[in-house]
């Protein structure tokens, strides 16, 4: 049985994984889903990427976890890349779930289409605290595409404003790319948050990992909400030895 540490994406918090954890536990695994610093209701959103990463590293160390499968969804992919640099001896495998895998020296904004980059930058500049509140129609059409309105609304109500600074900071990933930690990539076939083709998740992001295990499943970017059982089963498949 495996121990999973699940790292959520932007606009989410640890509770996003609740139903995935139920399935993992029911299958006999242990699973934890800490909230990244700066994320979730009432969080102090003035965080750097390094502070966000440190909160996950501290969770692993404070709870005495070892031999973990470290899972990162979307923005969480950037967090697990930096976290494994700090605690490689605690991590048996990395699993990216439609996760960002940046080139050394890039920031997340470098890896999204120019029109999306401009929209997020404008929303952050118009906010009072350098955060981005997810526009509902953007969420419905790009993140939870294929779901009915009621589901789109239910999932949207689970979101919180996203700190913008961690999107903008270039990451030194030289150490990450020197590690030999096994890696897997889970991609959903109807995920259009990054448009298929030039900007798509796979093989653009996945191919940066070198040798990796590819696991595919049907669904949109938010199967964490819309198909948690299916996602849990694919995480198990991706995380096995």
Secondary structure, 3 states (H helix, E strand, C coil): CCEEEEECCCCCCHHHHHHHHHHHHHCCCEEECCCCCCCCCCCCCCCCHHHHHHHHHHHHHHCCCCCEEEEEECCHHHHHHHHHHHCHHHEEEEEEECCCCCCCCCCHHHHCCHHHHHHHHHHHHHCCCCEECCCHHHHHHHHCCCCCHHHHHHHHCCCCCEECHHHHCCCCCHHHHHCCCEEEEEEECCCCCCCCCCCCCCCCCHHHHCCCEEEEECCCCCHHHHCHHHHHHHHHHHHCC
